[in-house]
Amino acid sequence: MEGEEKMRNIIISAAMSICLPYLQIWEWDGTGDMIAAAGVFFWIVLALLIATGGGHESKTRFHKV
């Protein structure tokens, strides 16, 4: 994984993990639970981005004509 792609994946994971605990489907007991959940979400989203390639254009087989 290239450095630029790695940084991109980390930024996307951080942005999503900060937002996910605020969804209305969750019921948290306190701020500590929200912070812990954000950490878990960060690693899950990062793993999914790495596993799927993050949708990076350079990985496609087809070239634009």
PDB file of N, CA, C, O and CB in Angstrom:
ATOM      1  N   MET A   1       0.853  -1.183   0.000  1.00  0.00           N
ATOM      2  CA  MET A   1       0.000   0.000   0.000  1.00  0.00           C
ATOM      3  C   MET A   1       0.889   1.233   0.000  1.00  0.00           C
ATOM      4  O   MET A   1       1.826   1.336   0.791  1.00  0.00           O
ATOM      5  CB  MET A   1      -0.965   0.005   1.225  1.00  0.00           C
ATOM      6  N   GLU A   2       0.590   2.151  -0.880  1.00  0.00           N
ATOM      7  CA  GLU A   2       1.370   3.373  -0.989  1.00  0.00           C
ATOM      8  C   GLU A   2       1.068   4.307   0.176  1.00  0.00           C
ATOM      9  O   GLU A   2       0.017   4.205   0.810  1.00  0.00           O
ATOM     10  CB  GLU A   2       1.086   4.072  -2.321  1.00  0.00           C
ATOM     11  N   GLY A   3       1.994   5.213   0.452  1.00  0.00           N
ATOM     12  CA  GLY A   3       1.828   6.144   1.561  1.00  0.00           C
ATOM     13  C   GLY A   3       0.625   7.054   1.398  1.00  0.00           C
ATOM     14  O   GLY A   3      -0.090   7.331   2.361  1.00  0.00           O
ATOM     15  N   GLU A   4       0.401   7.521   0.169  1.00  0.00           N
ATOM     16  CA  GLU A   4      -0.724   8.418  -0.083  1.00  0.00           C
ATOM     17  C   GLU A   4      -2.054   7.696   0.108  1.00  0.00           C
ATOM     18  O   GLU A   4      -2.998   8.255   0.667  1.00  0.00           O
ATOM     19  CB  GLU A   4      -0.639   8.997  -1.499  1.00  0.00           C
ATOM     20  N   GLU A   5      -2.120   6.457  -0.358  1.00  0.00           N
ATOM     21  CA  GLU A   5      -3.347   5.671  -0.207  1.00  0.00           C
ATOM     22  C   GLU A   5      -3.584   5.306   1.259  1.00  0.00           C
ATOM     23  O   GLU A   5      -4.726   5.271   1.718  1.00  0.00           O
ATOM     24  CB  GLU A   5      -3.277   4.395  -1.067  1.00  0.00           C
ATOM     25  N   LYS A   6      -2.506   5.036   1.984  1.00  0.00           N
ATOM     26  CA  LYS A   6      -2.614   4.702   3.402  1.00  0.00           C
ATOM     27  C   LYS A   6      -3.173   5.892   4.186  1.00  0.00           C
ATOM     28  O   LYS A   6      -4.051   5.728   5.032  1.00  0.00           O
ATOM     29  CB  LYS A   6      -1.238   4.281   3.968  1.00  0.00           C
ATOM     30  N   MET A   7      -2.657   7.087   3.897  1.00  0.00           N
ATOM     31  CA  MET A   7      -3.131   8.288   4.584  1.00  0.00           C
ATOM     32  C   MET A   7      -4.592   8.552   4.245  1.00  0.00           C
ATOM     33  O   MET A   7      -5.374   8.936   5.115  1.00  0.00           O
ATOM     34  CB  MET A   7      -2.266   9.506   4.208  1.00  0.00           C
ATOM     35  N   ARG A   8      -4.962   8.349   2.988  1.00  0.00           N
ATOM     36  CA  ARG A   8      -6.352   8.533   2.555  1.00  0.00           C
ATOM     37  C   ARG A   8      -7.283   7.593   3.320  1.00  0.00           C
ATOM     38  O   ARG A   8      -8.344   8.008   3.784  1.00  0.00           O
ATOM     39  CB  ARG A   8      -6.482   8.292   1.034  1.00  0.00           C
ATOM     40  N   ASN A   9      -6.882   6.325   3.449  1.00  0.00           N
ATOM     41  CA  ASN A   9      -7.698   5.350   4.176  1.00  0.00           C
ATOM     42  C   ASN A   9      -7.826   5.710   5.650  1.00  0.00           C
ATOM     43  O   ASN A   9      -8.895   5.540   6.236  1.00  0.00           O
ATOM     44  CB  ASN A   9      -7.103   3.955   4.036  1.00  0.00           C
ATOM     45  N   ILE A  10      -6.761   6.200   6.249  1.00  0.00           N
ATOM     46  CA  ILE A  10      -6.790   6.591   7.661  1.00  0.00           C
ATOM     47  C   ILE A  10      -7.723   7.780   7.871  1.00  0.00           C
ATOM     48  O   ILE A  10      -8.483   7.810   8.839  1.00  0.00           O
ATOM     49  CB  ILE A  10      -5.371   6.934   8.158  1.00  0.00           C
ATOM     50  N   ILE A  11      -7.668   8.755   6.970  1.00  0.00           N
ATOM     51  CA  ILE A  11      -8.536   9.934   7.099  1.00  0.00           C
ATOM     52  C   ILE A  11     -10.005   9.551   6.932  1.00  0.00           C
ATOM     53  O   ILE A  11     -10.854  10.021   7.688  1.00  0.00           O
ATOM     54  CB  ILE A  11      -8.148  11.007   6.060  1.00  0.00           C
ATOM     55  N   ILE A  12     -10.311   8.705   5.953  1.00  0.00           N
ATOM     56  CA  ILE A  12     -11.693   8.259   5.755  1.00  0.00           C
ATOM     57  C   ILE A  12     -12.171   7.485   6.976  1.00  0.00           C
ATOM     58  O   ILE A  12     -13.292   7.694   7.442  1.00  0.00           O
ATOM     59  CB  ILE A  12     -11.813   7.386   4.484  1.00  0.00           C
ATOM     60  N   SER A  13     -11.331   6.589   7.501  1.00  0.00           N
ATOM     61  CA  SER A  13     -11.707   5.811   8.684  1.00  0.00           C
ATOM     62  C   SER A  13     -11.955   6.708   9.886  1.00  0.00           C
ATOM     63  O   SER A  13     -12.911   6.496  10.631  1.00  0.00           O
ATOM     64  CB  SER A  13     -10.623   4.791   9.015  1.00  0.00           C
ATOM     65  N   ALA A  14     -11.106   7.703  10.079  1.00  0.00           N
ATOM     66  CA  ALA A  14     -11.269   8.610  11.216  1.00  0.00           C
ATOM     67  C   ALA A  14     -12.560   9.412  11.092  1.00  0.00           C
ATOM     68  O   ALA A  14     -13.292   9.571  12.070  1.00  0.00           O
ATOM     69  CB  ALA A  14     -10.068   9.557  11.323  1.00  0.00           C
ATOM     70  N   ALA A  15     -12.838   9.916   9.898  1.00  0.00           N
ATOM     71  CA  ALA A  15     -14.054  10.713   9.704  1.00  0.00           C
ATOM     72  C   ALA A  15     -15.308   9.871   9.946  1.00  0.00           C
ATOM     73  O   ALA A  15     -16.256  10.326  10.586  1.00  0.00           O
ATOM     74  CB  ALA A  15     -14.083  11.309   8.283  1.00  0.00           C
ATOM     75  N   MET A  16     -15.304   8.662   9.439  1.00  0.00           N
ATOM     76  CA  MET A  16     -16.482   7.809   9.630  1.00  0.00           C
ATOM     77  C   MET A  16     -16.626   7.369  11.086  1.00  0.00           C
ATOM     78  O   MET A  16     -17.737   7.322  11.614  1.00  0.00           O
ATOM     79  CB  MET A  16     -16.399   6.579   8.721  1.00  0.00           C
ATOM     80  N   SER A  17     -15.512   7.050  11.730  1.00  0.00           N
ATOM     81  CA  SER A  17     -15.598   6.561  13.104  1.00  0.00           C
ATOM     82  C   SER A  17     -16.003   7.663  14.083  1.00  0.00           C
ATOM     83  O   SER A  17     -16.566   7.367  15.138  1.00  0.00           O
ATOM     84  CB  SER A  17     -14.268   5.963  13.526  1.00  0.00           C
ATOM     85  N   ILE A  18     -15.730   8.916  13.757  1.00  0.00           N
ATOM     86  CA  ILE A  18     -16.174  10.019  14.616  1.00  0.00           C
ATOM     87  C   ILE A  18     -17.682  10.208  14.483  1.00  0.00           C
ATOM     88  O   ILE A  18     -18.359  10.533  15.459  1.00  0.00           O
ATOM     89  CB  ILE A  18     -15.431  11.333  14.254  1.00  0.00           C
ATOM     90  N   CYS A  19     -18.204  10.006  13.282  1.00  0.00           N
ATOM     91  CA  CYS A  19     -19.637  10.224  13.030  1.00  0.00           C
ATOM     92  C   CYS A  19     -20.521   9.057  13.470  1.00  0.00           C
ATOM     93  O   CYS A  19     -21.645   9.281  13.920  1.00  0.00           O
ATOM     94  CB  CYS A  19     -19.857  10.481  11.562  1.00  0.00           C
ATOM     95  N   LEU A  20     -20.047   7.834  13.351  1.00  0.00           N
ATOM     96  CA  LEU A  20     -20.892   6.665  13.612  1.00  0.00           C
ATOM     97  C   LEU A  20     -21.485   6.597  15.025  1.00  0.00           C
ATOM     98  O   LEU A  20     -22.650   6.224  15.156  1.00  0.00           O
ATOM     99  CB  LEU A  20     -20.100   5.433  13.367  1.00  0.00           C
ATOM    100  N   PRO A  21     -20.750   6.934  16.078  1.00  0.00           N
ATOM    101  CA  PRO A  21     -21.363   6.845  17.414  1.00  0.00           C
ATOM    102  C   PRO A  21     -22.525   7.810  17.642  1.00  0.00           C
ATOM    103  O   PRO A  21     -23.295   7.624  18.584  1.00  0.00           O
ATOM    104  CB  PRO A  21     -20.319   7.096  18.454  1.00  0.00           C
ATOM    105  N   TYR A  22     -22.668   8.830  16.804  1.00  0.00           N
ATOM    106  CA  TYR A  22     -23.744   9.803  16.975  1.00  0.00           C
ATOM    107  C   TYR A  22     -25.042   9.403  16.286  1.00  0.00           C
ATOM    108  O   TYR A  22     -26.031  10.128  16.378  1.00  0.00           O
ATOM    109  CB  TYR A  22     -23.303  11.134  16.456  1.00  0.00           C
ATOM    110  N   LEU A  23     -25.060   8.264  15.598  1.00  0.00           N
ATOM    111  CA  LEU A  23     -26.298   7.802  14.971  1.00  0.00           C
ATOM    112  C   LEU A  23     -27.349   7.511  16.038  1.00  0.00           C
ATOM    113  O   LEU A  23     -27.020   7.111  17.154  1.00  0.00           O
ATOM    114  CB  LEU A  23     -26.039   6.543  14.111  1.00  0.00           C
ATOM    115  N   GLN A  24     -28.600   7.713  15.688  1.00  0.00           N
ATOM    116  CA  GLN A  24     -29.690   7.564  16.651  1.00  0.00           C
ATOM    117  C   GLN A  24     -29.970   6.114  17.046  1.00  0.00           C
ATOM    118  O   GLN A  24     -30.723   5.875  17.989  1.00  0.00           O
ATOM    119  CB  GLN A  24     -30.939   8.170  16.087  1.00  0.00           C
ATOM    120  N   ILE A  25     -29.381   5.142  16.347  1.00  0.00           N
ATOM    121  CA  ILE A  25     -29.640   3.735  16.673  1.00  0.00           C
ATOM    122  C   ILE A  25     -28.863   3.266  17.902  1.00  0.00           C
ATOM    123  O   ILE A  25     -29.167   2.204  18.447  1.00  0.00           O
ATOM    124  CB  ILE A  25     -29.289   2.857  15.485  1.00  0.00           C
ATOM    125  N   TRP A  26     -27.882   4.023  18.344  1.00  0.00           N
ATOM    126  CA  TRP A  26     -27.063   3.640  19.482  1.00  0.00           C
ATOM    127  C   TRP A  26     -27.589   4.280  20.766  1.00  0.00           C
ATOM    128  O   TRP A  26     -28.125   5.388  20.742  1.00  0.00           O
ATOM    129  CB  TRP A  26     -25.602   4.037  19.246  1.00  0.00           C
ATOM    130  N   GLU A  27     -27.431   3.582  21.869  1.00  0.00           N
ATOM    131  CA  GLU A  27     -27.725   4.128  23.203  1.00  0.00           C
ATOM    132  C   GLU A  27     -26.484   3.920  24.060  1.00  0.00           C
ATOM    133  O   GLU A  27     -26.164   2.790  24.428  1.00  0.00           O
ATOM    134  CB  GLU A  27     -28.997   3.439  23.856  1.00  0.00           C
ATOM    135  N   TRP A  28     -25.786   5.002  24.377  1.00  0.00           N
ATOM    136  CA  TRP A  28     -24.552   4.928  25.126  1.00  0.00           C
ATOM    137  C   TRP A  28     -24.793   5.333  26.576  1.00  0.00           C
ATOM    138  O   TRP A  28     -25.676   6.143  26.858  1.00  0.00           O
ATOM    139  CB  TRP A  28     -23.482   5.813  24.487  1.00  0.00           C
ATOM    140  N   ASP A  29     -24.009   4.772  27.493  1.00  0.00           N
ATOM    141  CA  ASP A  29     -24.111   5.117  28.910  1.00  0.00           C
ATOM    142  C   ASP A  29     -23.319   6.368  29.249  1.00  0.00           C
ATOM    143  O   ASP A  29     -23.585   7.015  30.262  1.00  0.00           O
ATOM    144  CB  ASP A  29     -23.633   3.963  29.765  1.00  0.00           C
ATOM    145  N   GLY A  30     -22.359   6.713  28.421  1.00  0.00           N
ATOM    146  CA  GLY A  30     -21.557   7.898  28.692  1.00  0.00           C
ATOM    147  C   GLY A  30     -20.594   8.192  27.566  1.00  0.00           C
ATOM    148  O   GLY A  30     -20.585   7.522  26.533  1.00  0.00           O
ATOM    149  N   THR A  31     -19.787   9.205  27.787  1.00  0.00           N
ATOM    150  CA  THR A  31     -18.829   9.640  26.774  1.00  0.00           C
ATOM    151  C   THR A  31     -17.744   8.599  26.543  1.00  0.00           C
ATOM    152  O   THR A  31     -17.281   8.420  25.417  1.00  0.00           O
ATOM    153  CB  THR A  31     -18.199  10.961  27.180  1.00  0.00           C
ATOM    154  N   GLY A  32     -17.346   7.924  27.585  1.00  0.00           N
ATOM    155  CA  GLY A  32     -16.306   6.895  27.449  1.00  0.00           C
ATOM    156  C   GLY A  32     -16.728   5.774  26.512  1.00  0.00           C
ATOM    157  O   GLY A  32     -15.918   5.270  25.734  1.00  0.00           O
ATOM    158  N   ASP A  33     -17.986   5.390  26.588  1.00  0.00           N
ATOM    159  CA  ASP A  33     -18.497   4.353  25.687  1.00  0.00           C
ATOM    160  C   ASP A  33     -18.467   4.826  24.233  1.00  0.00           C
ATOM    161  O   ASP A  33     -18.148   4.051  23.331  1.00  0.00           O
ATOM    162  CB  ASP A  33     -19.930   3.958  26.085  1.00  0.00           C
ATOM    163  N   MET A  34     -18.797   6.092  24.009  1.00  0.00           N
ATOM    164  CA  MET A  34     -18.778   6.633  22.649  1.00  0.00           C
ATOM    165  C   MET A  34     -17.357   6.677  22.091  1.00  0.00           C
ATOM    166  O   MET A  34     -17.140   6.384  20.915  1.00  0.00           O
ATOM    167  CB  MET A  34     -19.395   8.036  22.625  1.00  0.00           C
ATOM    168  N   ILE A  35     -16.405   7.038  22.921  1.00  0.00           N
ATOM    169  CA  ILE A  35     -15.014   7.101  22.486  1.00  0.00           C
ATOM    170  C   ILE A  35     -14.492   5.697  22.177  1.00  0.00           C
ATOM    171  O   ILE A  35     -13.796   5.495  21.182  1.00  0.00           O
ATOM    172  CB  ILE A  35     -14.139   7.779  23.562  1.00  0.00           C
ATOM    173  N   ALA A  36     -14.829   4.730  23.033  1.00  0.00           N
ATOM    174  CA  ALA A  36     -14.408   3.344  22.790  1.00  0.00           C
ATOM    175  C   ALA A  36     -15.037   2.807  21.507  1.00  0.00           C
ATOM    176  O   ALA A  36     -14.372   2.120  20.731  1.00  0.00           O
ATOM    177  CB  ALA A  36     -14.789   2.442  23.986  1.00  0.00           C
ATOM    178  N   ALA A  37     -16.305   3.112  21.280  1.00  0.00           N
ATOM    179  CA  ALA A  37     -16.981   2.669  20.065  1.00  0.00           C
ATOM    180  C   ALA A  37     -16.349   3.307  18.834  1.00  0.00           C
ATOM    181  O   ALA A  37     -16.209   2.647  17.804  1.00  0.00           O
ATOM    182  CB  ALA A  37     -18.476   3.005  20.128  1.00  0.00           C
ATOM    183  N   ALA A  38     -15.964   4.581  18.923  1.00  0.00           N
ATOM    184  CA  ALA A  38     -15.313   5.250  17.800  1.00  0.00           C
ATOM    185  C   ALA A  38     -13.995   4.557  17.463  1.00  0.00           C
ATOM    186  O   ALA A  38     -13.654   4.417  16.288  1.00  0.00           O
ATOM    187  CB  ALA A  38     -15.071   6.741  18.121  1.00  0.00           C
ATOM    188  N   GLY A  39     -13.260   4.126  18.470  1.00  0.00           N
ATOM    189  CA  GLY A  39     -12.018   3.387  18.231  1.00  0.00           C
ATOM    190  C   GLY A  39     -12.256   2.059  17.541  1.00  0.00           C
ATOM    191  O   GLY A  39     -11.510   1.675  16.640  1.00  0.00           O
ATOM    192  N   VAL A  40     -13.291   1.364  17.964  1.00  0.00           N
ATOM    193  CA  VAL A  40     -13.637   0.087  17.332  1.00  0.00           C
ATOM    194  C   VAL A  40     -14.087   0.317  15.886  1.00  0.00           C
ATOM    195  O   VAL A  40     -13.670  -0.403  14.979  1.00  0.00           O
ATOM    196  CB  VAL A  40     -14.750  -0.637  18.136  1.00  0.00           C
ATOM    197  N   PHE A  41     -14.935   1.316  15.682  1.00  0.00           N
ATOM    198  CA  PHE A  41     -15.398   1.628  14.330  1.00  0.00           C
ATOM    199  C   PHE A  41     -14.229   2.010  13.420  1.00  0.00           C
ATOM    200  O   PHE A  41     -14.212   1.652  12.242  1.00  0.00           O
ATOM    201  CB  PHE A  41     -16.428   2.765  14.371  1.00  0.00           C
ATOM    202  N   PHE A  42     -13.247   2.742  13.972  1.00  0.00           N
ATOM    203  CA  PHE A  42     -12.081   3.136  13.182  1.00  0.00           C
ATOM    204  C   PHE A  42     -11.382   1.918  12.611  1.00  0.00           C
ATOM    205  O   PHE A  42     -11.089   1.874  11.416  1.00  0.00           O
ATOM    206  CB  PHE A  42     -11.104   3.953  14.031  1.00  0.00           C
ATOM    207  N   TRP A  43     -11.110   0.921  13.455  1.00  0.00           N
ATOM    208  CA  TRP A  43     -10.389  -0.261  12.989  1.00  0.00           C
ATOM    209  C   TRP A  43     -11.221  -1.098  12.030  1.00  0.00           C
ATOM    210  O   TRP A  43     -10.682  -1.682  11.090  1.00  0.00           O
ATOM    211  CB  TRP A  43      -9.964  -1.109  14.167  1.00  0.00           C
ATOM    212  N   ILE A  44     -12.528  -1.162  12.257  1.00  0.00           N
ATOM    213  CA  ILE A  44     -13.391  -1.917  11.342  1.00  0.00           C
ATOM    214  C   ILE A  44     -13.422  -1.261   9.962  1.00  0.00           C
ATOM    215  O   ILE A  44     -13.260  -1.935   8.945  1.00  0.00           O
ATOM    216  CB  ILE A  44     -14.821  -2.023  11.912  1.00  0.00           C
ATOM    217  N   VAL A  45     -13.630   0.048   9.932  1.00  0.00           N
ATOM    218  CA  VAL A  45     -13.692   0.763   8.653  1.00  0.00           C
ATOM    219  C   VAL A  45     -12.338   0.691   7.943  1.00  0.00           C
ATOM    220  O   VAL A  45     -12.293   0.487   6.730  1.00  0.00           O
ATOM    221  CB  VAL A  45     -14.111   2.242   8.872  1.00  0.00           C
ATOM    222  N   LEU A  46     -11.245   0.854   8.672  1.00  0.00           N
ATOM    223  CA  LEU A  46      -9.916   0.777   8.074  1.00  0.00           C
ATOM    224  C   LEU A  46      -9.672  -0.605   7.479  1.00  0.00           C
ATOM    225  O   LEU A  46      -9.140  -0.717   6.375  1.00  0.00           O
ATOM    226  CB  LEU A  46      -8.838   1.106   9.115  1.00  0.00           C
ATOM    227  N   ALA A  47     -10.053  -1.652   8.193  1.00  0.00           N
ATOM    228  CA  ALA A  47      -9.877  -3.016   7.678  1.00  0.00           C
ATOM    229  C   ALA A  47     -10.704  -3.234   6.416  1.00  0.00           C
ATOM    230  O   ALA A  47     -10.238  -3.869   5.471  1.00  0.00           O
ATOM    231  CB  ALA A  47     -10.267  -4.050   8.747  1.00  0.00           C
ATOM    232  N   LEU A  48     -11.924  -2.713   6.396  1.00  0.00           N
ATOM    233  CA  LEU A  48     -12.762  -2.852   5.204  1.00  0.00           C
ATOM    234  C   LEU A  48     -12.182  -2.085   4.018  1.00  0.00           C
ATOM    235  O   LEU A  48     -12.212  -2.582   2.892  1.00  0.00           O
ATOM    236  CB  LEU A  48     -14.181  -2.362   5.496  1.00  0.00           C
ATOM    237  N   LEU A  49     -11.657  -0.890   4.251  1.00  0.00           N
ATOM    238  CA  LEU A  49     -11.046  -0.116   3.171  1.00  0.00           C
ATOM    239  C   LEU A  49      -9.818  -0.823   2.602  1.00  0.00           C
ATOM    240  O   LEU A  49      -9.614  -0.845   1.388  1.00  0.00           O
ATOM    241  CB  LEU A  49     -10.661   1.276   3.670  1.00  0.00           C
ATOM    242  N   ILE A  50      -9.016  -1.390   3.470  1.00  0.00           N
ATOM    243  CA  ILE A  50      -7.823  -2.092   3.006  1.00  0.00           C
ATOM    244  C   ILE A  50      -8.207  -3.372   2.265  1.00  0.00           C
ATOM    245  O   ILE A  50      -7.615  -3.696   1.236  1.00  0.00           O
ATOM    246  CB  ILE A  50      -6.894  -2.417   4.189  1.00  0.00           C
ATOM    247  N   ALA A  51      -9.186  -4.092   2.782  1.00  0.00           N
ATOM    248  CA  ALA A  51      -9.603  -5.356   2.163  1.00  0.00           C
ATOM    249  C   ALA A  51     -10.222  -5.154   0.789  1.00  0.00           C
ATOM    250  O   ALA A  51     -10.045  -5.982  -0.105  1.00  0.00           O
ATOM    251  CB  ALA A  51     -10.589  -6.072   3.059  1.00  0.00           C
ATOM    252  N   THR A  52     -10.944  -4.061   0.624  1.00  0.00           N
ATOM    253  CA  THR A  52     -11.604  -3.816  -0.664  1.00  0.00           C
ATOM    254  C   THR A  52     -10.764  -2.967  -1.594  1.00  0.00           C
ATOM    255  O   THR A  52     -11.173  -2.728  -2.730  1.00  0.00           O
ATOM    256  CB  THR A  52     -12.938  -3.148  -0.447  1.00  0.00           C
ATOM    257  N   GLY A  53      -9.634  -2.513  -1.167  1.00  0.00           N
ATOM    258  CA  GLY A  53      -8.786  -1.677  -2.001  1.00  0.00           C
ATOM    259  C   GLY A  53      -9.150  -0.218  -1.922  1.00  0.00           C
ATOM    260  O   GLY A  53      -8.474   0.608  -2.536  1.00  0.00           O
ATOM    261  N   GLY A  54     -10.174   0.132  -1.204  1.00  0.00           N
ATOM    262  CA  GLY A  54     -10.543   1.527  -1.016  1.00  0.00           C
ATOM    263  C   GLY A  54     -11.122   2.194  -2.235  1.00  0.00           C
ATOM    264  O   GLY A  54     -11.294   3.413  -2.237  1.00  0.00           O
ATOM    265  N   GLY A  55     -11.433   1.435  -3.285  1.00  0.00           N
ATOM    266  CA  GLY A  55     -12.014   2.025  -4.478  1.00  0.00           C
ATOM    267  C   GLY A  55     -11.043   2.895  -5.258  1.00  0.00           C
ATOM    268  O   GLY A  55     -11.468   3.807  -5.967  1.00  0.00           O
ATOM    269  N   HIS A  56      -9.763   2.634  -5.142  1.00  0.00           N
ATOM    270  CA  HIS A  56      -8.747   3.443  -5.799  1.00  0.00           C
ATOM    271  C   HIS A  56      -8.762   3.176  -7.301  1.00  0.00           C
ATOM    272  O   HIS A  56      -8.804   2.019  -7.718  1.00  0.00           O
ATOM    273  CB  HIS A  56      -7.350   3.152  -5.208  1.00  0.00           C
ATOM    274  N   GLU A  57      -8.728   4.223  -8.116  1.00  0.00           N
ATOM    275  CA  GLU A  57      -8.871   4.099  -9.563  1.00  0.00           C
ATOM    276  C   GLU A  57      -7.712   3.354 -10.226  1.00  0.00           C
ATOM    277  O   GLU A  57      -7.918   2.706 -11.253  1.00  0.00           O
ATOM    278  CB  GLU A  57      -8.998   5.465 -10.173  1.00  0.00           C
ATOM    279  N   SER A  58      -6.527   3.425  -9.683  1.00  0.00           N
ATOM    280  CA  SER A  58      -5.373   2.819 -10.341  1.00  0.00           C
ATOM    281  C   SER A  58      -5.431   1.296 -10.319  1.00  0.00           C
ATOM    282  O   SER A  58      -4.641   0.649 -11.007  1.00  0.00           O
ATOM    283  CB  SER A  58      -4.095   3.291  -9.682  1.00  0.00           C
ATOM    284  N   LYS A  59      -6.327   0.714  -9.563  1.00  0.00           N
ATOM    285  CA  LYS A  59      -6.419  -0.734  -9.461  1.00  0.00           C
ATOM    286  C   LYS A  59      -7.369  -1.339 -10.493  1.00  0.00           C
ATOM    287  O   LYS A  59      -7.525  -2.560 -10.540  1.00  0.00           O
ATOM    288  CB  LYS A  59      -6.864  -1.117  -8.076  1.00  0.00           C
ATOM    289  N   THR A  60      -7.991  -0.528 -11.302  1.00  0.00           N
ATOM    290  CA  THR A  60      -8.910  -1.056 -12.305  1.00  0.00           C
ATOM    291  C   THR A  60      -8.123  -1.588 -13.499  1.00  0.00           C
ATOM    292  O   THR A  60      -7.025  -1.113 -13.789  1.00  0.00           O
ATOM    293  CB  THR A  60      -9.913   0.030 -12.756  1.00  0.00           C
ATOM    294  N   ARG A  61      -8.690  -2.572 -14.186  1.00  0.00           N
ATOM    295  CA  ARG A  61      -8.025  -3.153 -15.341  1.00  0.00           C
ATOM    296  C   ARG A  61      -8.273  -2.354 -16.609  1.00  0.00           C
ATOM    297  O   ARG A  61      -7.471  -2.405 -17.542  1.00  0.00           O
ATOM    298  CB  ARG A  61      -8.480  -4.574 -15.537  1.00  0.00           C
ATOM    299  N   PHE A  62      -9.360  -1.627 -16.650  1.00  0.00           N
ATOM    300  CA  PHE A  62      -9.760  -0.965 -17.869  1.00  0.00           C
ATOM    301  C   PHE A  62      -9.263   0.482 -17.878  1.00  0.00           C
ATOM    302  O   PHE A  62      -9.270   1.161 -16.852  1.00  0.00           O
ATOM    303  CB  PHE A  62     -11.280  -1.015 -18.029  1.00  0.00           C
ATOM    304  N   HIS A  63      -8.847   0.923 -19.019  1.00  0.00           N
ATOM    305  CA  HIS A  63      -8.337   2.278 -19.173  1.00  0.00           C
ATOM    306  C   HIS A  63      -9.351   3.108 -19.956  1.00  0.00           C
ATOM    307  O   HIS A  63     -10.054   2.594 -20.826  1.00  0.00           O
ATOM    308  CB  HIS A  63      -6.954   2.276 -19.883  1.00  0.00           C
ATOM    309  N   LYS A  64      -9.413   4.370 -19.642  1.00  0.00           N
ATOM    310  CA  LYS A  64     -10.300   5.269 -20.388  1.00  0.00           C
ATOM    311  C   LYS A  64      -9.712   5.526 -21.761  1.00  0.00           C
ATOM    312  O   LYS A  64      -8.502   5.693 -21.912  1.00  0.00           O
ATOM    313  CB  LYS A  64     -10.514   6.605 -19.630  1.00  0.00           C
ATOM    314  N   VAL A  65     -10.565   5.555 -22.741  1.00  0.00           N
ATOM    315  CA  VAL A  65     -10.119   5.761 -24.119  1.00  0.00           C
ATOM    316  C   VAL A  65     -10.383   7.181 -24.539  1.00  0.00           C
ATOM    317  O   VAL A  65     -10.078   7.557 -25.671  1.00  0.00           O
ATOM    318  CB  VAL A  65     -10.813   4.788 -25.076  1.00  0.00           C
TER     319      VAL A  65
END
